[in-house]
Amino acid sequence: MGILEAITTEDRHYVKRYIIIPLIIAAFERDSRYIKEHLKTPDPYVDAIKLATERAWADLREVKKHCFFKGLKVYEEKRTRLGILAKFKCRGYESKMELRWEYIAAEASIMMRKYMGLDISSFYDPTLPEQLKERY
């Protein structure tokens, strides 16, 4: 039996995406319904949101595929007053992380821009490894 690799920064990055992307998809769907009900010409906006939602779903599929191949499983998510507490297993190790609502809102805002095809390069954390930077 090989040596287990500890939970990495990359693993935590994917856990965060696993939690945040479904929230983004729900927000896009909610906003699309609102726009349909309140604008006189909603179709162009709804089409843009639909495309962004499809990109988010594709990203979520990739995150889930990555988690599967890396032995990473989020097995509990609990909403609290402060944010979302997630428990996860990774290659035999158990851990948890709490994402504060402020962090979730900031990350979701950046990712939503990415899914809408906007430039997000000004939001990059310079300490983030190149392979973890979001592209679009």
N, C-alpha and C positions, 0 to 999 in steps of 0.2 A: 504494500500500500504506500502511495506517495505522500509527500508532505503537503498538508493543507496550506493554501495561500491565504494570508489574512485579508480582511476586507480592505479594498483599495479606494482611493479617491475616485477612480473611474466607476467603481461599483456604486458608491454613494451618489455620483452624478446620475446614474441610470435609475436609482431608486427615486430621486427627486423628479426626474422626467416621468416615471411611472405614475407618480402621484399627481403631478401638475397637468399633464396633457389631457386627461379626462375632464378636468375642471375647465380647461380651455374649450374643449369640444362642447361642453354644456353651455358655456358662455356664448359661443358662436351661435348655437341653436336658439338660445333665448333671445339674443340680439336680432337674429334673423326674423323670429316671430314678431318681435316688437316693431321692427322696420316695416314688415308687411302690413301691420295694423295701423301704423301712424304716418307713413309717407304716401304722397300721391303717386310717386313713381319709384316704387321699391325695387323693381326688378334688377337694375344694374348693381345695387348694393347687395341684394340677396345673392346674386350670382357670384359676386366677389367673396362674400362670406362662405358660400357653398364651396368654392375652390379652396379657400383657406381651411375649411373644415376637412376636406378631402386630404389636404397636405398634413393636417394634424393626425388624422387617422393613419396615414401612411407612416408617419413618424412613430406613433404609438405601436404599430405592428413591428417596426424595427427595434424599438426598445424592448418589447416583449420577446422577440427573437433573440436579441442579445442576452437578456436575462436568462432565458432558457439555456443557451449555450454556455453561459458562465456559472450556472448553478445558483442563480440568484432568484429568490422568491419572496415577494412581499405578501405576508400572510394575514396582516391586520392593519387596518387604517381606522383611526378614531379621531373624530373632530372634537376639538376642545375649544375653550374660550380663547386660547392663545394661538391655536393653529391646528395642524394635523399631526398626530403622533402615529408613526408607522413602525411596525415591527417586521423584520425581515431576516431571512436566513441566506447565507452565502457560503457555499462550499464547506458546510459543516459548522460555520460560526453563526451565532445569533447576535443580532444587534437591533438597535432602534434609533430613530431620528425624529426630531420634532421640527417641522417647518412652520414658522410663524406666519400669521396671515399677511403681515407686511411684506415678508420675503416672497410668499406665494403670489401676491398681487404684482410685485415688481417683476418677478420672473415671467409670470403669465403675460404681462404687458409686452415684454420684449419678444417672447415666443409668438404671441399673436401677430406682432408686426412682421416677424419672419414668415409666418404662414401666409400673410397677406402680400408677401413679395416685397416688403420694404427693406431698406438697408438697415441692418442692426449692428454694423461694425463699431459704431461709437459706444456701444454698450458692453463690448468685450472686456472681461477681466484679464489684464495682462499676465497674470500668474497662471491662468488656465492653460493646460497643455493644448497644443495645436489641434490634436485629433478630437478634442472635446468641444471645440468652438463650433457654434451652429453656423451653418452655411445657407445662403439663398441669394 
